Amino acid sequence: MPRNVAVIFVHGILNKRLDFAERMRTALSTRLGDQANHVTFRSVIWSTEVRHQQERYMDRAIAAEKIKGGLLRKLLLQGLGDAAAYQMAHRPEDSSYHAIQGCISKVLDELNGEGPADRPLIFIGHSLGCHIISSYAWDLNKEKQRTRKFEYVSAFRRLDTFAGFVTLGSNMPLFTFAFGPKRVYPITAAPYHPDLNLAPAFPGTALEEPLKKKAQWLNFFSRRDVLGFPLKPLYKAEQLNGLLHDIPVVTEAKRWRAVPFMYELSAHKGYWTNETVLDKTTTLLHNIIE
């Protein structure tokens, strides 16, 4: 019997579109054919947690000092501002970090009430969205094993059915340089605890063994994309357990070849409709469904 699967998209920096994942969702559904009936797609829109604050600041700054707004300043403010906003805060009150994570929790809660409590979950993230997913899974994995807060929620809501991770143009390495190399862990490695033997966040511990063997982390990057990176060089091989696959793709738009900045930017935006990305993601979904 085919399994029901949930797929959650998480966008990256600069996004303002509610339908940011629509082209990829449509392409995946077409490739899956009848299997698409077993997939529930959802998108996480987190930019609303930071965009209004950025725009209000710019309005006040322009009015106060008549600084030039312009496209480049807007791109820098929103691009760097999005990344700066997602910094770990110890107190959840008035914290963009926890507000953004709350956007993922809300979608998970909605899906939790709509389908089987043990259905596999696949995350697809772009740009900063990759780091948001990874840190969310890491934080939840520690909390559920060190406290009783999630003791009575479903395996799905605990991310114990986390079966696939697709990262597009990931800039996760940029968020690790504040730590020493010994403190950089992938979600495929267990967090350290002096008294407890903790499990990794990925793959989910509730997956049946045959399904756990199909779990994969697919990281797509373009060599032209200055914001997308291979991830294997970030970690030790023994931390990855053979789950992470760095896959180079060509995502840059040829029409921008004569315009250096736009050529690289197009590479960062081109993953959603790239044939290799779609084919390999479809194969991952097919293997999980079957």
Secondary structure, 3 states (H helix, E strand, C coil): CCCCEEEEEECCCCCCCCCCCHHHHHHHHHHHHHHHHHEEEEEECCCHHHHHHHHHHHHHHHHHHCCCCHHHHHHHHHHHHHHHHCCCCCCCCCCHHHHHHHHHHHHHHHHHCCCCCCCCEEEEEECHHHHHHHHHHHHHHHHHHHCCCCCCCCCCCCCCCEEEEEEECCCHHHHCCCCCHHHCCCCCCCCCCCCCCCCCCCCCCCCCHHHHCCCEEEEEECCCCCCCCCCHHHCCHHHHCCCEEEEECCCCCHHHCCCHHHHHHHHHHHHHHCHHHHHHHHHHHHHHHC
